[in-house]
Amino acid sequence: MFLAKVTMGTLEYTCGSTNLVFSETIPYLTSTAVLIIKVVVPILLIIFGMLDLGKAVVASKEDEIKKGQQTFIKRVITAVIVFFVVQVVQIVVRFVAGRDATSVSGCLNCFISGEISDNSCVLNN
């Protein structure tokens, strides 16, 4: 798995033309956290919704089944919203950073998407 790749690197990057200096590990960890939020949270919400619906079906009461269905639908909608909000934020940041990669928005792209390019996150020598 890609999480085994985390090493406390000694390389330092500068954020575009700013004075912000950070280790190579920080963008990797934040982009991994964003990926986990984008994938794991919706899956967990759907699993918990299925468990709620399963409990309601096992109870065999019409009212509980309807409540379970409503809870499941709410959790699926929440999972879709979480997934797409993170995706839209990544797309917007990538779009804004593409225009001026040497700005802070280009550096933010390093943190959110994990993309270290020559312009936005500059390797210090």
N, C-alpha and C positions, 0 to 999 in steps of 0.2 A: 504494500500500500504506500501511497505517496507521503503519508505522515512520517514515515521512517526517515525521510530525507532531511528533516529538521536538524540542522547543526548550528551551533553558535558560531556564526561566521565572523571573520575578522575584517571582511570587506566593509568599507563605509561608502555610502552614497550621499550625494547632495541633491536636494530637491530643486531641480531646474536651476534657475538663476538666483535662488534664495540662499540663505545661510543655514537652512535646516539640514543637519547631518544626522544620519541614522544608519544602523546596522542592516545588513542584507536580510537578517532573520525577521525583522519587524514587518516588512511588506508581505513576506511569505506567510507569516502567522495570521495577519489580518485577512489576507485573501483566502486562506484556508478556513478561517472562521466564517467569512461571508459565504463560502461554498457550503459549509455545514448548515448554516442557516437556510440557505436556498434549497437544499436537498433534504436534510434530515427533519427539519421542523414540519414541512408539509406531510412527509411520510408518517411521522408520529401522530399528527393531528388526524389523519385518516385512520390509522390503526386504533387510536382511542375512540374515534367515532364508531368504528366497526364493533369494538368491544361493547360500547353503550347500546348499540342496536342489537347485538347478540344477547345481552342481558335482558333487554326488553322482550325479545322473541321467546327466550326461555321462560320468562315469567308468564307468557301466554295471556296477558291482559291487553285488551284493545287500546286503552288509554296509554299504557306504558310503551306499547309498540309505536304509537303516534309520537309520543315524546322522544323516543329513541330515534325515530326517523328525522324529526326536527333537529335533534342534536347532531345527528350524523350529517345532515345537509349543512348546518351551520359550520361544522368543523371542516367539511370539504370546501366550502366557500372561503373560510379563513385560510386554509392551506393554499388555495389558488391565489388569494390576495397576497399572502406572504411571499410565495414564489415569484409572482409577477412584479411586486414592488421592488424586490431586490434586483430582478432582471432589468427593470426600467431604470433604476438608479445606475446600474452598471452601463447601460447603453447611453444614458445622458452624460455620464462622466466621460465615457470614451469619446462621445461626440464633441463635447466641450474641450476635452484635452487634445483632440486631434487638430484643432485650429491653432492652438498655441501650446505646444508640448513643453516649453520651458517654463510655464507658469505653475502656480500651485495646483491648478486643476489637473495638469499633466502628472504631477506628483501624486495627487489623490488617486489617479488611475493606477499607479503602482500599488497602492495599498488595497484598493477595492478589487481590481482584476488580477493583480499579481504580475502585471506586465511591466518589466523593467526594460525601458528602451534607452537609447543613447541620448535622447533629448530631455526626457522628463526626469529621470533619476540618473544622475551622472556619477560614475564611479570615481572616487577620489584616489589619487595616486600617492 
